[in-house]
Structure formats: structure tokens, C-alpha cells
Amino acid sequence: MKAAIITFPGSNCDRDLADAFAKAGAEVVRVWHKDTVLPSGVDVIGVPGGFSYGDYLRCGAIASRSPIGQAVVDFAARGGYVIGICNGFQVLTEMGLLPGALMRNASLKFVCKPVTLKVATTDSAFTAPYARGAEVVFPVAHHDGNYTIDAEGLKALQGEDRVAFRYAQNPNGSVDDIAGVLSANRRVLGMMPHPERAVDPTQGGTDGAALFRALSGMLAQA
């Protein structure tokens, strides 16, 4: 499997994400925000956390209009797999690849700590290795992680089983305790917590490793 990791000005989790994919056996290629095309043979795109373009305007807004942005949108439209984490989740909503928006935390404070999540669905390449209802621990580090969506959109997410993860104890005010959501074709995942920071014992936990191993294994066999 070949994973393309995008770096924007202000990205600070791109190396962590690249390392998580590499540990899972993927070939990792790095993509700069000013590139306009993806490397050949890419199977999955990783949009990392950080503060792309300094979070000016809105978090992820400028990154969604970067030169590489259209290539990401086109890749997803062709059925490609995309994972956006933290600021990457914000970018994917700004691109229109995922519904909803990420607003200021309800506490109006930056939240940085390990949190417990409940796996809400196993019907995706990202969540398949976990059991529905299982609890995993991933770190969060965000100021704008309050997932917001209108009533109709929330009903669609719930009815279509597209909530990937929920917080066991909501740290930011997200509607329905949502920590991650899937696209309609289940090939795009956006989530605020950081599974790439939970792939090695030295990081304090390895609950995120299964996500990357499962995705890598599935795409390697495709």
C-alpha cells in the first residue's frame, strides 16, 4: 500500500502520521501543499493535524483551497481512501468531503489529554479491526474540535451508521458525542483524536495501531 501524507505550512503531525503508516507496512510518500498532482499509485491520503496556514479565516479553510486540494477532492471522488485527523478533519469538512463543521470547544479552552472513545461502527476499512462498542484511548489536542451538524445531517449520519467513534466523556461539546465520521461511501474518515499518536508503547498506548494495520493490509491485498 502506498500512503501519501500531505504537509501544509503549520502541519505538526505529518511525521507522526507518516510513521504510523510506515509501522503498518505502507510505502509512504510525502506531498507538499504546493504540489498539484499526487504521486502515482497512491492508495490512501493522510491529512495530518496541526495548524494549517496558521488557522487563519477558519481552521482548515485555506488548506482546503491549496494547490493540492483539488487533487485530494478528485482522488476521493474516484473512490480513494482518505483519513483526516484533527486539523485534517477540519480540512476535509471545508473541502466538502465530510458533512458538518468543527467549532470552538464548548469550554473555549484548548484540550490536550488522552480520551476514551467508543467504536460506533465496524463497517469501514478504518474501524473493521475493532469490536463495535469497544473502548480505545487516543490523545486529543485541539481548540476547535466541537463537531456541529444540523438535525437533518445528524439523522443521516446516525441512520446510515456513519459515526465512526464517539467520546465516552465528551471533551469539547460535540453533538451526539461524535469524535469521527465517515463519508457516504465509507472511504473517507475524519476524526479529532489522534490514532497516530497511539501506535507505539513509548507513546503510552497502542490502540491506534490496529487502524493503520487493517487499512494497510486491506489495500495491500486489493
C-alpha positions as CSV (number, residue, x, y, z in Angstrom):
1,M,0.0,0.0,0.0
2,K,1.2,3.5,-0.8
3,A,0.2,6.3,1.6
4,A,0.5,9.9,0.6
5,I,0.9,12.3,3.6
6,I,0.3,16.0,2.9
7,T,2.2,18.7,4.6
8,F,0.8,22.3,4.8
9,P,2.5,25.3,6.4
10,G,1.8,24.7,10.1
11,S,1.3,21.0,10.0
12,N,2.9,19.4,13.0
13,C,1.6,15.8,12.9
14,D,2.6,14.9,9.4
15,R,5.7,13.0,10.6
16,D,3.7,11.1,13.2
17,L,1.1,10.1,10.6
18,A,3.8,9.0,8.1
19,D,5.5,7.0,10.9
20,A,2.2,5.3,11.8
21,F,1.6,4.2,8.2
22,A,5.2,3.1,7.9
23,K,5.0,1.0,11.0
24,A,1.9,-0.7,9.5
25,G,3.9,-1.7,6.4
26,A,2.9,1.0,4.0
27,E,5.2,2.8,1.5
28,V,5.0,6.4,2.5
29,V,5.4,9.4,0.1
30,R,5.3,13.0,1.2
31,V,3.3,15.6,-0.6
32,W,3.8,19.3,-0.3
33,H,0.8,21.7,-0.3
34,K,2.0,23.5,-3.4
35,D,2.0,20.2,-5.4
36,T,-0.9,20.0,-7.8
37,V,-0.8,16.2,-8.5
38,L,-0.5,13.2,-6.3
39,P,2.3,10.6,-6.8
40,S,1.3,7.6,-9.0
41,G,-0.1,4.6,-7.3
42,V,-1.4,6.2,-4.2
43,D,-3.9,4.1,-2.3
44,V,-4.7,6.4,0.7
45,I,-4.2,10.0,1.6
46,G,-3.4,11.2,5.1
47,V,-4.3,14.8,6.0
48,P,-2.5,15.5,9.3
49,G,-3.1,17.6,12.4
50,G,-1.6,20.9,13.1
51,F,-2.5,24.5,12.3
52,S,-2.5,24.6,8.5
53,Y,-1.8,28.1,7.3
54,G,-1.9,29.3,10.9
55,D,-5.7,28.6,11.1
56,Y,-6.4,31.9,9.6
57,L,-10.0,32.6,8.4
58,R,-11.3,29.2,9.8
59,C,-9.4,26.1,10.7
60,G,-8.7,24.2,7.5
61,A,-10.3,26.8,5.2
62,I,-7.2,27.9,3.4
63,A,-5.7,24.4,3.3
64,S,-8.9,23.2,1.5
65,R,-8.2,25.7,-1.3
66,S,-4.4,24.9,-1.5
67,P,-2.9,23.8,-4.8
68,I,-3.0,20.1,-3.7
69,G,-6.6,20.4,-2.5
70,Q,-8.3,19.7,-5.8
71,A,-6.2,16.5,-6.3
72,V,-7.4,15.3,-2.9
73,V,-11.1,16.0,-3.8
74,D,-10.6,14.3,-7.2
75,F,-9.0,11.3,-5.5
76,A,-11.9,10.9,-3.1
77,A,-14.4,11.3,-5.9
78,R,-12.7,8.3,-7.6
79,G,-13.3,6.2,-4.5
80,G,-9.9,6.7,-2.9
81,Y,-9.3,6.3,0.8
82,V,-8.7,9.5,2.8
83,I,-8.1,9.9,6.5
84,G,-8.1,13.4,8.1
85,I,-7.0,13.8,11.7
86,C,-7.6,16.8,13.9
87,N,-6.8,19.8,11.6
88,G,-7.1,17.2,8.8
89,F,-10.7,16.6,9.8
90,Q,-11.3,20.3,9.7
91,V,-9.8,20.4,6.2
92,L,-12.0,17.6,4.9
93,T,-15.2,19.3,6.1
94,E,-14.0,22.5,4.4
95,M,-13.4,20.5,1.2
96,G,-17.0,19.2,1.4
97,L,-15.8,15.6,1.6
98,L,-17.4,15.2,5.0
99,P,-20.5,16.8,6.5
100,G,-20.7,19.2,9.4
101,A,-18.2,21.7,10.8
102,L,-15.7,21.9,13.7
103,M,-16.4,24.8,16.0
104,R,-14.7,26.3,19.1
105,N,-14.6,23.9,22.1
106,A,-17.6,24.4,24.4
107,S,-15.1,25.3,27.2
108,L,-13.4,27.9,25.0
109,K,-10.1,26.2,26.1
110,F,-7.5,24.1,24.3
111,V,-7.9,20.5,25.3
112,C,-4.9,18.2,25.4
113,K,-5.2,14.8,27.0
114,P,-5.8,11.1,26.4
115,V,-9.5,10.4,25.9
116,T,-11.6,7.2,25.8
117,L,-13.6,6.6,22.6
118,K,-16.2,4.0,21.9
119,V,-16.1,2.4,18.4
120,A,-19.5,3.2,16.9
121,T,-19.3,1.1,13.8
122,T,-17.1,-1.6,12.4
123,D,-18.4,-1.1,8.8
124,S,-15.4,0.6,7.4
125,A,-11.8,-0.2,6.5
126,F,-10.7,2.1,9.3
127,T,-12.7,0.6,12.1
128,A,-13.1,-3.0,11.0
129,P,-10.4,-4.4,13.4
130,Y,-12.2,-3.1,16.4
131,A,-15.4,-4.5,18.0
132,R,-18.5,-2.4,17.9
133,G,-18.8,-0.7,21.3
134,A,-15.1,-1.4,22.2
135,E,-13.3,1.3,24.0
136,V,-10.0,2.7,22.8
137,V,-7.8,5.5,24.1
138,F,-6.4,8.2,21.8
139,P,-4.9,11.6,22.6
140,V,-6.7,14.8,21.7
141,A,-5.1,18.2,21.2
142,H,-7.4,20.8,19.8
143,H,-9.1,24.1,20.4
144,D,-11.8,23.8,17.6
145,G,-13.0,20.2,18.0
146,N,-16.7,20.8,18.7
147,Y,-18.3,18.8,15.9
148,T,-21.5,20.5,14.8
149,I,-24.1,19.4,12.2
150,D,-27.8,20.3,11.7
151,A,-30.6,17.9,12.8
152,E,-31.1,16.5,9.3
153,G,-27.4,15.8,8.8
154,L,-27.1,14.2,12.2
155,K,-30.1,12.0,11.4
156,A,-28.5,10.9,8.2
157,L,-25.2,10.0,10.0
158,Q,-27.0,8.0,12.6
159,G,-29.3,6.3,10.2
160,E,-26.5,5.4,7.8
161,D,-24.2,4.1,10.5
162,R,-21.6,6.7,9.6
163,V,-20.5,7.7,13.1
164,A,-17.1,6.1,13.4
165,F,-16.2,7.0,17.0
166,R,-17.9,8.6,20.0
167,Y,-16.4,10.1,23.1
168,A,-17.0,8.2,26.3
169,Q,-16.8,11.6,28.1
170,N,-17.3,14.5,25.7
171,P,-14.3,16.9,26.0
172,N,-15.4,19.6,23.6
173,G,-19.2,19.7,23.3
174,S,-19.5,17.7,20.0
175,V,-23.1,16.9,19.1
176,D,-24.0,13.3,19.9
177,D,-20.5,12.9,21.4
178,I,-19.2,12.4,17.9
179,A,-15.4,12.0,17.6
180,G,-15.2,10.8,14.0
181,V,-17.4,10.4,10.9
182,L,-17.4,8.6,7.6
183,S,-18.3,9.7,4.1
184,A,-21.3,8.2,2.3
185,N,-19.1,5.6,0.6
186,R,-17.3,4.9,3.9
187,R,-13.9,5.6,2.3
188,V,-13.2,9.0,3.9
189,L,-12.7,9.2,7.7
190,G,-12.4,12.4,9.7
191,M,-11.7,12.3,13.4
192,M,-10.4,14.8,16.0
193,P,-8.5,12.3,18.3
194,H,-5.0,11.2,17.2
195,P,-4.7,7.4,16.5
196,E,-1.2,8.1,15.0
197,R,-0.1,9.1,18.5
198,A,-1.1,5.7,19.9
199,V,0.8,3.2,17.8
200,D,3.9,2.6,20.0
201,P,4.3,1.7,23.7
202,T,6.6,4.6,24.2
203,Q,3.6,6.9,23.3
204,G,1.7,5.5,26.2
205,G,-0.6,3.2,24.3
206,T,-1.1,1.2,21.0
207,D,-4.8,1.3,20.4
208,G,-4.3,3.3,17.2
209,A,-2.0,0.7,15.6
210,A,-4.9,-1.6,14.5
211,L,-6.5,1.1,12.4
212,F,-3.4,1.6,10.3
213,R,-2.5,-2.1,10.1
214,A,-6.1,-3.0,9.0
215,L,-6.1,-0.3,6.3
216,S,-2.6,-1.2,5.1
217,G,-3.5,-4.9,4.9
218,M,-6.7,-4.4,3.1
219,L,-5.4,-2.1,0.5
220,A,-2.2,-4.2,0.0
221,Q,-4.5,-7.1,-1.0
222,A,-6.7,-5.0,-3.3
